[in-house]
């Protein structure tokens, strides 16, 4: 034990001196770092400071992940101080066999950046193996006639050490008959031979016992012994002789077992048993496992697998011995030829774990090396990538390669790559192997969210419940994690910014748009939002999309009757109908509007209740009340119609209007019916009423006759009384027949009464002018009605006071067929006209009716209101012209006036306005009568 410790100390001193001597020889050395250590060093022994030799800082060792890449980890790096130390037992004999130079190559891999350093560790031999002989004892049979100088070969001893520590010498125990000779027998191995120095005498001594000692050159010297027993036999004076002293043969590796390798032949000149030759292996170590020998024929055959990578050649010693015990030897050198039987291997030493899609071109992704156990061309390896991937291979030193990027990476298209590296040697046929590595691509925020539609249009019915979802927008982002997590918000709108939050909101996670309030189609028909989808990357990316919300109409507004309107006391007003009215005569018209639009505002008129069901007809779409037949004798003078106005909605909404119609040819005739319109229809009461009215009329006529008689006499004395009726003092204004409450669309009219006396006749003028309907200067355009009284009436009323009689209204005010009210935009009174779907027409109806009513009162105007504007341009701006607004003036008429609202429309359409000439002629005949 002491000797071996001392020997290790010697190598330790050489190890310490080597780093100091290394700078002196750096000019002659390569860039590789070399260390020299003795074998069998204890675990944890320091080999050298790798960080200092590589020029690395100790603090960077941990960050760079310095490590050793080797098939078997004999050494380990301490990342705290940079020392490389022994981690496993190192036996030079098992590592390098008999190779005198035992060098262990190490690849030191460093990361950040990736690099490989090559280190060579030379393992020095120590004298840790004792020489020994394969056998403990041998027996030699030597004929007594053996001549002095005859040599007898011995099997050499075995020492696993190399160099000075290997087998150096032999020593034979003292004997007078034999001496020892050592000669170079096989490639550096000493083969001992016994030399007969003196003839043997079997009778004197039949056997001899010798001890052969083998010694190495170590310090201290180690040795091994073998006993040699020599048996002296009878004389055999001819030894076998081989045909060759040395045989050479070449064999390819991987031969099948039992293949013949070589046949040796030896000849003996003796006869008999002394000529019988047997063959045997002189050296059995490793040979007996690889080859087998036919002892009789000398044929050598393969036994086990012959592998070039295990041993490139074999040396076999064959002994031929005759029956007399004489033997001779020959040498057989078997050279193994390499076959391409090993495929190359691909070994990855380092793979980067941070590969993002924005990695630059040429970035090192992985390091790998190739290894092929074959030699020559069979061991030359080329690498390639068969797939079409954005990576390529760059060659490095000592069979090392780099895998680098060779194109743009896009995780959204390909999230991972299976890169297969194929290594192929140059053998015939070539062998190859493939290794696949999976590279996962990291995500970066390089994709903005994309909406599934270019724009969104949603229809929402009005009166929707607040808080209900009305639409949903959706955007997708192909990125991962926060880079692909999308949130939604409203960034712009055509609504007022303050009012936006009270109308709609959007869910940031789902993109669902909620209505915060109930929408009203009549107030807001449509609005537009700009929604934004934003991811949560850094920096964040976003996209916008427009959402147009169309508020649909519901039938939530009932029709509103503009005409006829109720009086101040809530009672229905009346209209007069001439008793001689023919079938189809236009009596009046029901005017109604609906704030809804489309079919919800398409109005239809229906008679719910009538005093005489078959007397009047009602236009389904126009609302015109016409006589269906002539007035009969049994028909009552006062008629009542209950009209329902329904819209086209589902379910339909309706409103009702009551029409009171009185058949009379004059206003005086209609007054009793008006005053008693609330009385019950009792026949006895009606008779009494007619008697009272008759008496009252007789009294009035009598008083009128007296007044006229007095007026005629006074008129003779004054010629200027003819124009007295024009004096302001003689004019009396009667109250309006219909109350002037027209805030709800009623078209008012009133009568001014003027009385003048004349010697020939009395004239009673009715002027249709009030201060609400026109200025005083328009009196000249008013229509007047004259009533003639016969001379007989003047005689009866000469002493009576002047009284005022109101003539029946002129029927000329009624519209012709072209002017009668009809469906919006129609002048032909078509019952099947379609109500316009434009909501704007309905909403502007009231304003147009009131405006046209005011203009209708102007006697100097035909209610045209300008060149086709109907008077709306001055009130509502120049954009409201008849080119854009449908003509609703046919829905308005003024009782007692022949002025129509369609004159301007008639001029515009190139038609002459119809003025109801037919009814004028009938009225003229009645006046003459």
Secondary structure, 3 states (H helix, E strand, C coil): CHHHHHHHHHHHHHHHHHHHHHHHHCCCCCCCEEEEEECCCCCCCEEEEHHHHHCCCHHHHHHHCCEEECCCCCEEECCCCCEEEECCCCCHHHHHCCCCCCEEEEEEEECCCCEEEEEEEEEECCCCCCCECCCCEEEEEEECCCCCCCEEECCCCECCCCHHHCEEEEEECCCCCEEEEEEEEECCEEEEEEEECCCCCCCCCCEEEEEEEEEECCCCCCEEEEEEEEEEECCCCCCCEECCCEEEEEEECCCCCCCEEEECCEECCCCHHHHCCEEEECCCCCHHHHEEECCCCCEEEECCCCCCCCCCEEEEEEEEECCCCCEEEEEEEEEEECCCCCCCEEEEEEECCCCECCCCCCCEEEEEEEECCCCHHHHCEEEEECCCCCEEEEECCCCEEEEEECCCCCCCCCCEEEEEEEEEECCCCCCEEEEEEEEECECCCCCCCEECCCEEEEEEECCCCCCCEEEECCEECCCCHHHHCEEEEEEEECCCHHHHHHHEEECCCCCEEEECCCCCCCCCCEEEEEEEEEECCCCCCEEEEEEEEEEECCCCCCCEEEECCECCCCCECEEEECCCCCCCCEEEECEEECCCCHHHHCCEEEEEEECCCCCEEECCCCCEEEECCCCCCCCCCEEEEEEEEECCCCCCCEEEEEEEEEECCCHHHHHHHHHCCCCCCCHHHHHHHHHHHHHHHHHHHHHHHHHHHHHHHHHHCCHHHHHHHHCHHHEEECCCCCCCCCCCCCCCCCCEEEEECCCCCCEEEEECCCCCCCCHHHHHHCCCCCCCCCHHHHHHCCCCCCCCCCCCCCHHHCCCCCCCCCCCCCCCCCCCCCCCCCHHHHHCHHHHHHHHHHHHCCCCCCCCCCCCCCCCHHHHCCCCCCCCCCCCHHHCCCCCCCCCCCHHHHHHCCCCCCCCHHHHHHHHHHHHC
